[in-house]
Amino acid sequence: MVLHVETQNQLFELFHARYTEAVEAAKRKSAFDFGVEEIRARNIHHLSSPEILFVDLGSGAKTMLHELEGEVDVVRRSFDAAREAAKLGFYRNHQSEKIYAATPHWDMETSQVYLLGVRGQKRSIEASELKEKYEKVLPPQVKDWWEAEFARTPATEARRYYLLSGAIFPIYDKVMGASGIQSVKIARASLADGQALVGLNLSPEDVPQVKERLGIGTPLSTASVEEIVLLLKGKSIIELDNGWRLLRGKISGDAVIELSLNGTLANRDELLAYGFTEEIVRFKRRWFVVQENAVQVLSKLLAHRKAIRDLTAGVSQ
């Protein structure tokens, strides 16, 4: 409050600019917590019938995957908007021959600059890369190219969304395990037919992984316990649907099948109920079963935790 009003305004404007940039960076990294976000698209509709991925045996509740499509606005910049933003001028990429408006980075201590194209969000590159891979062009040379590119860019486009709804809690540890989805948001979609959906908003890259962790389309999901034990004896490392891993090892000279929790939380009583032995070896807690008893113990384990992937498949021994 000891600052003059003009200085306060400048300080607040600088803070807001940095805050906005930090929020946008967090969104790009999927690290921003939206709470329940709204899927902002028009005419949202199903592309196909919802797919049942899981049915809870106790309640009969289903986990459904919805593949949706909606119409969204495309981020486009007119030449006048680009010229106003191009504090460092316009640059043409040597390879693609596309032209971008260059503007200083908000962080004065960084060596990066921002590039803004006709379409899409701004991106940052090193100033040295700008000099090496781009050539500067004057605004009069840019105008015709920019306006033609702007005219070719559609104002809207179709975008797909993948919503996992229904029974989420029974599969949460499988979907969100140590090697599962690291960051996912809860989203609400209002469909054109009046239906409303709420669920986990998956990226296209997440969908195959979620199906795999639920045992869909994976050969190990139908393998017998004996077959899995043979794989383990052959030095395979088997990943379970919640991120745990089974592998061959030795403890006190005995050949064992070890259960690695892989950084995930575990209920000690659950592991003991399966028949695993607990031992502290060199200050590290280890869970294992001697190979002679592996089939009996793994039968109990795999009745609750499915094997989904052989991590050594395709890797030379």
Protein Blocks (a to p, Z undefined) as FASTA:
>chain_A
ZZcfklmmmmmmmmmmmmmmmmmmmmmnopacebjaddddehiacfbdcddfbdcfklop
acdddddddddddddddfklmmmmmmnopcddfklopacdddddfblkbcbdcdddfbdc
dddddfklmmmmpccddfklmmmmmmmmmmmpcfbdcddddddehjfklmmmmmmmmklc
fbdcddddddfkopacddddddfklmmmmmmmnopoiaklmpcfklmmmmmmnopacddf
kopacddddeehiacddddekhpacdfklmmmnopacddeehiacddddfklmmmmmmmm
mmmmccfbdfkgoiaZZ
